[in-house]
Each structure stands twice: as C-alpha cells, then as structure tokens.
Amino acid sequence: MSLLRPDDVIDHVTQITPDFLAARGLRGLLLDLDNTLVPYGSYDEVGEMVRWAAELRAAGIRLYLLSNATGRRATFWLGRLGFAGVGMAGKPNPRAYRRAISQLDLAPGEVAMVGDQLFTDVLGGNLAGLHTVLVRPLVSNALPHTRAARTLERAVLRRYGHDWSA
C-alpha cells in the first residue's frame, strides 16, 4: 500500500452518507476545512455543509475538524458547523490524528480522514492507520506551494487511475 493512495476518491464531501460509512465499517470522520468543507479562505455561509454535518451527527456519526488553518479560522467555522475540532493541527504528523481520534473515542479502524490534499490529509491519515477519503478541491488555490503540490497530486492520482484534470 502506498502512503499516498486514498481508500476512496470522491467529487464532493456530501457523497459521504451514513450508508457510505456503514459499508466501510466507519463511525467517525476527521474532516479537513479548507477546500474540503468550505472554499479556501472563505467566510461565506455554507448551509449545505451545516445540513450535511447535522444529518451525519443525527445518524450517530462522530465528527471532528482536523485542520491546518489558523485557530481563529477553525474556531469561526466550528461555531457554524456544530462539532468540535482544532486548527493548526500539524498535519500530516500522525500525532495530530491520534489526538483527534481520541476525541472521537473510537478505534482508528472506525475513523476516516476526509480531505482534499494527498500530502497532508491522505498521507497523515494513512500513517495513523485510518481509512482515507480524498475529495476534489472546492476551488483552485493561488498559493504557490499549493499549486506545486496540486501538480504532484495529479501525477500520483493518475498513477492510481484517477484524473481530475478534466
């Protein structure tokens, strides 16, 4: 198994439903923020995400935000999304994932890491022994280091039979 290979690749986080999770034996999600739940840098309301998170929680799914965004930005969104989490998490360090899993009170095999980046979300989730779900980024990011990472990500994804360049 490659540490950069996600278990699932999906177009949008709302494709994760209670049935999707049950089929994989999952009871909890660690969720990235930027370009996974909300567009990078956005503070615009996202009712669709709030409803989606509420539906998962109502189905008994445990949610936790694990983001490298600033603590201030994470706090802003946590208040709107309605679940716990942290910013400045230090992904892909596996310790960040282990701390988050302990907050869910679940075994690693019952938790998925969901995010838009191979080199943080998928790598760290795989290192921590989690199911990993890669989602298509919500928006293109203009930061130079992210553009470079996206180029490498596309090459890795093509190797695994996924092509998001179309």
N, C-alpha and C positions, 0 to 999 in steps of 0.2 A: 504494500500500500504506500502510495506517495503521500507525504505530509501536506502536499498542496492539492490533493484531489478531494473535492467535496463529495459527500454521500448523495446529495441531491442538488440539482441546479434548477432554479425556477425563475420566472419572469417577475413576479411580484409577491411580496410577503403575504398578501391576503390569500394566496393559494394554500397557505398553511391553515388547515382546518382541524377540528377535533378528529375527524376521520383520518386525515393525512398523518396526524401524530399517533393515533391508535394503531395504525397499520405498521408503524415503526417501533412501537413499544415505548413511545415518548410521553412524558408527563410534564415536562418543563422546557422553557425556552430562555436562553440568554440571547438578548437582542441588541444588535448594533443600532445606533441612532442615525447618523448622517448617511444619506443615500440609501438607507435600508427602510427606515420608518418615515423619515422626513427628508425633503431635499436639503443638500448640504448648505449650511448657513442660514436656512430659512427659519423664521419665527411665525410663519403664517399658520393659522389653524388648519388642522388636518382631521376633520370629523371622521373620515373613513378609517383612519388608524385608531382613533379613540373607540369607535364602534367595534372594530375588529378585535382589539385588545379586550374590551369588555365581554365580547362573545366568548373568547377563549377562556377568560377567567371564570365566566359563568359555567363553562363546561368542566371546570376543575383544573385547567391548565395553569401552572405556575409560571409567571413571567418576571424577568429581571433584566434591566438595562445594563449592558456592559459596553461602555463607550469610551473612546479616547478623546471625545470632545471635552471642552473645559467643564469644570464642575458647575460653573454658573449656567452654562447652556444645558447640561444634563438636568440640573435642578428645575430649570424652566419647563422642560419637556416632561419630566417625571410628574410634575403637578398637573399636567394636562392629560397624560396617558393613563394615570391612575395605578401605577405599580412602582415598586422600588427599583433602585439601581445606583450606579456610580458613573461619574465622568473621570477623566484622566486615569483610566483603568490600567494602562500599561500593557495593552495587547501588543504582541502575541505572547507575552510571558505567561506560562501555564499557571503560575501562582494566582494571577488575576482571575482565571477561570475557576480554579479550585475555591477561592474565596466566594465567588458568585454562586457556585454550585451549593456551597454550604448554606447560603442564604435561602436557597430553594428547599433545603432539607430533602434532597433526592440523591440517588446514586448517579454517577457520571453516565452510565448506560441509559438512563431515563431522560437525559437532557440533550437538547440540540443547541448548537450555536448557529445563529442566523445573522448573516451579514453580507456586505457587497464586496469585500476585499479578500483575495486569496492570501496575501502576505500578512494579514493581521487576523481576521476572523476565522478563516479556514485553517490556516497554519496553527494558530493558538488552540482552536477547538480540537484539532486532530492530536496535537501534543498532549492535551488534557484528557484524551480518550472519549470525546463527545461525538455525537452524530453531528455532521456539519451540513448546513444548507447555505448555498451561495445564491444570492438574489441579484438580478440585473440592477445596476445602479440607477437611482431615480433620475439623476441629472448628470451631465458631464461636469467634471470638476476642473477648474482652471489652474489649480496649484501645480507647479512644475513637477514636484516629486510624485504627485498622484497621477499626472499624465504619463510619466515614465513607468510607474507601476502598472497602470492600465495596459500599456503596450505589452509588458511581460505577461500580465494575466491573460490577455487574449491569446498569446502564443501557447501558454500552458493549457488553457481551456480547449483550444483547437486540438491539442495532443490527445485530450480526453473525449474528443468528439462533439464539443460544444463550440458554436461560433456565434458570438453576439455582435460581430462587426456588421452584420446585415441590417 
